């Protein structure tokens, strides 16, 4: 498979994603958004960064790039799509997933390692873990607070579309282990299809053994599993 990593003006985690995927022996290439999706695209990463300087709202301008219409079409056809940090904001803004990521409750940029609890283990992105597992992944964002209408959030819970929650090392959730004030400690959510997911933490920064924890490898291996299931 070939994973297309879409670079917008202001993206800065595209090379990290490419390096992480190649470490896992998954073919990846960086694609400039104006060039459109290559014909051989079998997976898509919306990488982190500060696309267009986060003007208007984080991810709002990139979400209106013509390539995002191609991404939505590919996602609807089953192509796996993963949005990370700014890519998660772009994913929400473009309608790939519901809700929005907005200013951290602290009003500060949060850059630290956090623990995430795996909420389900039957998706490509979480098949490497067991439900309830706790993994360590870094965050780096100023607008990572997940917001959505309370009624709709309750529906997402019922639909089992919450993928990860912020927690402590024992898997307990609560306000003291919520780095940005996200509702229900949400760190990642699924789209209408299980092959589409967005999350604020950076799995590509928890993949290379020389850098630190490697708990993010299982998330990125979701591209292989999603292609196998397609």
C-alpha positions in Angstrom: 0.0 0.0 0.0 1.0 3.6 -0.3 -0.1 6.1 2.3 -0.4 9.7 1.1 0.6 12.3 3.7 -1.0 15.6 2.7 1.1 18.7 3.2 -0.7 22.0 3.6 1.0 25.4 4.0 2.1 25.3 7.7 2.2 21.5 8.1 5.2 20.4 10.1 4.7 16.8 11.2 4.5 15.4 7.7 8.1 14.2 7.7 7.7 12.7 11.2 4.7 10.7 9.8 6.6 9.6 6.8 9.6 8.5 8.8 7.4 6.6 11.3 5.5 4.8 8.6 8.7 3.9 6.7 10.1 2.5 10.0 7.1 0.2 10.1 7.8 -0.7 6.4 4.7 1.0 5.2 5.2 2.9 1.9 4.4 6.6 2.4 4.9 9.7 0.4 4.3 13.4 1.1 1.8 15.0 -1.2 1.4 18.8 -1.7 -2.3 19.6 -1.3 -2.6 21.4 -4.6 -1.4 18.4 -6.5 -4.4 16.2 -5.5 -4.3 12.6 -4.4 -2.1 10.2 -6.4 -3.9 7.4 -8.2 -2.1 4.7 -6.1 -3.3 6.2 -2.7 -4.4 3.4 -0.4 -4.2 5.3 2.9 -4.2 9.0 3.9 -2.6 10.9 6.8 -3.7 14.4 7.7 -0.6 15.5 9.6 0.0 17.8 12.5 1.3 21.4 12.3 -0.3 24.8 12.0 -1.9 24.8 8.6 -2.3 28.4 7.4 -1.2 29.7 10.8 -4.4 28.4 12.4 -6.2 31.6 11.2 -10.0 31.7 11.6 -10.0 28.3 13.5 -7.4 25.6 13.6 -7.8 23.5 10.5 -10.6 25.6 9.0 -8.7 26.9 6.0 -7.0 23.5 5.1 -10.4 21.8 5.4 -11.5 24.0 2.4 -8.7 22.9 0.1 -10.0 21.1 -3.0 -8.0 18.0 -2.0 -10.3 17.5 1.0 -13.2 16.7 -1.4 -11.0 13.9 -2.7 -10.2 12.7 0.8 -13.9 12.6 1.7 -14.7 10.6 -1.4 -11.8 8.2 -0.7 -12.9 7.8 2.9 -16.5 7.0 1.8 -15.1 4.3 -0.4 -13.2 2.7 2.5 -9.7 4.2 2.2 -8.3 4.5 5.7 -7.8 8.1 6.9 -6.0 9.2 10.0 -6.0 12.8 11.2 -3.4 13.7 13.8 -3.4 16.9 15.9 -3.9 19.7 13.3 -5.0 16.9 11.0 -7.7 16.0 13.6 -8.8 19.6 13.5 -8.9 19.5 9.7 -10.8 16.2 9.8 -13.5 17.7 12.1 -13.7 20.9 10.1 -14.1 19.0 6.8 -16.9 16.7 8.2 -14.9 13.5 8.3 -15.7 13.2 12.0 -18.1 15.1 14.3 -17.3 17.7 16.8 -14.5 20.3 16.9 -11.2 20.9 18.6 -10.9 24.3 20.2 -8.7 26.3 22.7 -7.3 24.3 25.6 -9.0 25.0 28.9 -5.7 26.2 30.3 -5.4 28.7 27.3 -1.8 27.4 27.1 0.1 25.3 24.6 0.4 21.8 26.1 3.4 19.7 25.2 3.9 16.6 27.3 3.5 12.8 27.3 0.0 11.6 28.3 -1.7 8.3 28.9 -4.6 7.2 26.7 -7.1 4.4 27.5 -8.1 2.3 24.5 -11.9 2.3 24.4 -12.4 -0.5 21.8 -10.1 -3.0 20.2 -12.1 -3.9 17.1 -11.0 -1.1 14.8 -7.9 -1.1 12.5 -6.4 1.7 14.7 -6.7 -0.3 17.9 -6.5 -3.9 16.9 -2.9 -4.1 18.2 -4.2 -3.4 21.8 -6.8 -4.8 24.1 -9.8 -2.7 25.2 -8.8 -1.0 28.4 -5.1 -0.9 27.6 -3.2 2.2 28.6 -0.7 3.6 26.1 1.7 6.5 26.4 1.7 9.1 23.5 2.9 12.7 23.4 0.7 15.7 22.8 1.6 19.2 21.4 -1.3 21.5 20.9 -2.9 24.7 21.9 -6.4 23.9 20.5 -7.0 20.3 21.5 -10.1 20.5 23.6 -12.8 18.3 22.1 -16.2 20.0 22.0 -19.5 18.8 20.7 -23.2 19.2 21.7 -23.9 17.1 24.8 -26.7 15.2 23.3 -24.7 14.3 20.2 -21.7 13.3 22.4 -24.0 10.9 24.3 -25.1 9.4 20.9 -21.4 9.0 19.9 -20.9 7.1 23.2 -23.8 4.8 22.4 -22.5 4.3 18.9 -19.1 3.3 20.3 -17.2 5.9 18.3 -14.9 7.1 21.1 -11.5 5.6 20.3 -9.2 7.0 23.1 -9.6 8.9 26.3 -7.1 10.7 28.4 -6.4 8.8 31.6 -3.8 8.1 34.3 -1.3 5.3 34.1 -3.9 3.0 35.7 -6.6 3.8 33.1 -8.6 6.1 35.4 -10.2 9.2 33.8 -11.0 12.5 35.4 -10.3 16.3 35.2 -6.8 16.0 36.7 -5.6 13.8 33.8 -7.4 15.7 31.1 -4.7 18.0 29.6 -7.0 20.3 27.6 -10.5 20.0 29.1 -12.0 17.8 26.4 -15.5 16.6 27.1 -15.6 13.1 28.5 -11.8 13.1 28.3 -12.0 12.3 24.6 -8.7 12.1 22.8 -9.7 10.4 19.6 -13.0 9.6 17.7 -14.1 7.6 14.7 -15.9 8.8 11.7 -19.0 7.1 10.3 -16.7 4.3 9.1 -14.2 2.6 11.4 -11.5 3.2 8.8 -11.6 7.0 9.5 -10.2 8.3 12.8 -8.8 11.5 14.3 -6.9 12.0 17.5 -5.0 14.9 19.1 -2.0 12.9 20.4 0.9 12.1 18.1 1.4 8.4 17.4 4.1 9.1 14.9 6.2 10.6 17.8 5.8 7.3 19.7 7.0 5.0 17.0 10.8 5.2 16.7 12.6 3.2 19.5 15.5 5.7 19.5 13.1 8.6 20.4 11.1 7.2 23.3 8.0 5.1 23.9 6.8 3.1 20.9 3.1 2.7 21.9 2.0 4.6 18.8 3.1 1.9 16.4 -0.1 0.0 16.8 -2.2 3.0 15.7 -0.1 3.4 12.5 -0.3 -0.3 11.7 -4.0 0.3 11.3 -3.2 1.2 7.7 -2.1 -2.3 7.0 -5.1 -3.9 8.7 -7.6 -1.6 7.1 -6.2 -2.5 3.7 -6.4 -6.2 4.5 -10.0 -5.9 5.5 -10.9 -3.7 2.5 
